[in-house]
Amino acid sequence: MIRAIVAAVVGYVGMVCVVMLGIAATWFSLGNEFAFAGETVYASQGWTIASLVGGAVAAVFGGRLATLVSRKKPVLATKILIGLVIVLGAITIAMNLTTDVPELPEGTKIADLDFLEAGQYARSPMWYHFAIVIVGVIGVSCGGKLKEA
């Protein structure tokens, strides 16, 4: 049981690493103009879709990693990881419903934002927060079922 819990946590950390690498790679290769819809703080449609695809890849990776680490109880590790995705996703949704994202400072343009600043001001559509949880659950489930080649 302990190993399955550790495996799920390792899988989640792996997911976060893949997501962060994907976000950074997308930002530094495509820039501010791709990330935002015009001069608004809202994520562009392209960014949102790329984030969903990256989330799916990360979830499959996390599910596979959890099963590899757990060895004897891969199904339990996958279920725990799915639980983590759901609980942490619900917390994120609740935070997005109750927290206001600050407006851009007067005179600041989207093109002026660096990678870290963009994360402070960026807003995703509410449907995205629900969709990424669903994508995460499906991805972890698929990753957990992958067999070694």
Secondary structure, DSSP 8 states (H G I E B T S, - for coil): -HHHHHHHHHHHHHHHHHHHHHHHHHHHHHHHHHHBSTTSSBB-HHHHHHHHHHHHHHHHHHHHHHHHHHTT-HHHHHHHHHHHHHHHHHHHHHHHHH-------TT--GGG--HHHHHHH-B--HHHHHHHHHHHHHHHHHHHH----
